[in-house]
Amino acid sequence: MPNKSVPGWTQVPVTASEITSIHYDRIASDGSSNQLTVAYQIKDNLAAVRQTATLTQVVGTYPVAVATILAAINTAQGT
């Protein structure tokens, strides 16, 4: 995934080590639909934390693979 140029710094893609929490809320009583909320850190190319952010989306059953979560985060971040 590519780095992203932000005014004054370079944002790098989020990796598993930047995820700080993963939370599921059941939407459907049978567990077939859940709301996933992921908190993560955004780092620069020098490994300094520049921001924290969250991603929330509706998913099917859980758990969702970390690779799938990272792909959604980095797509949302443009990295």
Summary of the structure (lengths in Angstrom):
residues: 79
radius of gyration: 13.9
end to end distance: 5.7
largest distance: 47.6
contacts: 196
relative contact order: 0.28
helix: 19%
strand: 46%
